[in-house]
Amino acid sequence: MWLAGTLAAFLKLIMKSFFIAGPGFIFSSPLAILPAAIAVMLSTHVAAQSSPTNDATPALNNMVVTATRTLQDADTALAQISVITRADIEAAGLVNLTELLQRKAGVEIRATGGAGQPSGVFIRGANSQHTLVLVDGLRLGSSTSGAAAFENIPLDLIERIEVVKGPLSGVYGSDAIGGVVQIFTRNTDKPRLSAEVGVGSNSTHLFSAGFTAAENKTSITLNAGYREVNARSASNELAGRYIYNPDRDPYSNANVLLKLSHTLWQGETISATAWQSVGRTQYDAGADNNPSNKQILSGIQLMSENELSPGWKSNIRIGQTTDDICIASSFPGTFKTGQNQAIWLNQFSTVNGSMNAGLEWREEKVASTTGYTNRIRTTSAIFASYLEHRDANQLELTVRRDQEDQFGSRNTGSLSYGFQLTPQTLLYAKGGRAFRAPSFNDLYYPGFSNPLLLPERGEQIEGGVKFSNGRYRASAVYFDHKINDLILYDFATSRPQNIRRARIKGWELNASTRMAGFDFVAALTIQKPVDADSNQQLRSRARQFGNVSVARTWGAWSFSTDITSSSARFDSANEAATTTMSGYALFNSNVRYRVDKTWTVDMSATNLGNRDYVLARGYNQPCRTFFVAIQAVAF
């Protein structure tokens, strides 16, 4: 592996040169992003690697890149992939990112309250820390908690989301045990000026504006947004006296995005992307306390994309993401994660398909008022994939080797085979291995950590059928997922231990069609998520959940409605009856009126039945909410 080590060292030298300003290079206020981003104006946005824009045709909207880092049709990909477009986001109304993923991507979620409160995503029964989150191709998350802060990723910044279910460590390395959520920030290939103003329940106010300008081979995009909501109390009496507080818990978020792109004379595209989200949240910690936190998520990257020769494309990307939270309470503290990242991806065309090969380097740095005994972790990796189409046969192979300074080497990958039974019907089978490295809290938190922990390991097989004829789409997939060396807190030793195993198996069923002018979409998951040692249901996981939606357009009017439902869950690891969380069904609706080519009025309602439901015992979810927004888009 001397070659990988040499190239990783080369990438590290590039990164250290780029990040000589240190973690502070990521900005402390939204306005500070502008001069800094202009200073690094040469780089490409990830959307250039084939992310379709909001102006794309429906066919382009079905093209995805996340599953293999190669552009492919979601209908023929050997994986279960959900695509959420900007139009889906605008029709969703007053929701956050996790609620959007639940309704549109068929995942389970957990949240300790409403807007701005901590939340997570479960893909195929895996833990929230087993979901890898990418923003424009770069990892985003906290190295201390081990998860991404979904609650502070604003929808204002998002153009498109791709969700891939199943292990993807063979493509992306650690954390992708359950799957990957990749977020593409706002982008368009046309000059555009846009603005939106909205008001809604709980004194919600929203404002966003943006523009894209293009001149010859240069373009610039700038978007900014602000949202505030006077949310109901995050907790209720079941949370206990040390948490419950009946006061309201307001939340606000300010965000900004800047992209600059230029194509050189020889065809190379270079660009810069910089974004930042600042969330401020009050939360509950007893009747006599009024704690709050401020969390700053940000990212910056430079990218060069070039065709070095016919059939060989090179993509080099360097960047940094940060997760910086400051807690003001009886137990104040700061926890900041900076992830410096470099990726070199090469794509080669072959006679019957394509091949990818590349290198990746990542350095995690933790800055905190907590006395962690180790604050830096470095990972280098070499990866490759091969995709072949021959007659009715399709083969996908991914392999990856990660070298991490705490745990040594990890080999992961996947093998998939597909057979085109008819021009409309695809049969496929897939198997993959994945892992997750323990977080800094698991390993180094003073007095409550275990430096001897091993990485968690996941193995999954799946098989399914996909059908698509342009009008009808349907799929049925069976999956069997095993997760070993699960890290859980052991009360006997007062430290986390590798003491548990999980097994989740079940079916995912999806169907969509257009009939009599109506668009119908339905998704259902039937699963058995259990602790393999005790055979008891995993915490916060349901055995059945799904969505049904109907949409129709009449002239200038568009209508859509959907129902999201889940069966009962337990907020404990032993199915304790006192922790039962009842099943629920949520009814949501949206009405849109297009005044003319520029102006649009959106009216939406969530939880129309005013269902009192919980995603974590002792914590409230939003009641019935209404939202009205006026949008203006000029090209």
Helices and strands as residue ranges (DSSP letters): H 2-18, G 23-25, G 30-32, H 33-39, G 46-49, H 58-61, E 63-64, E 72-73, E 80-85, H 86-92, H 97-105, E 108-111, E 119-122, G 128-130, E 131-135, E 138-139, G 150-152, G 155-157, E 158-165, H 169-172, E 179-185, E 192-200, E 204-215, E 218-229, G 237-239, E 251-263, E 269-282, E 292-309, E 312-328, E 333-349, E 353-368, E 376-390, E 393-404, E 408-422, E 425-436, H 440-444, E 456-468, E 472-490, E 495-515, E 518-531, E 544-554, E 557-566, E 569-570, G 577-579, E 580-581, E 584-594, E 599-606, E 625-634
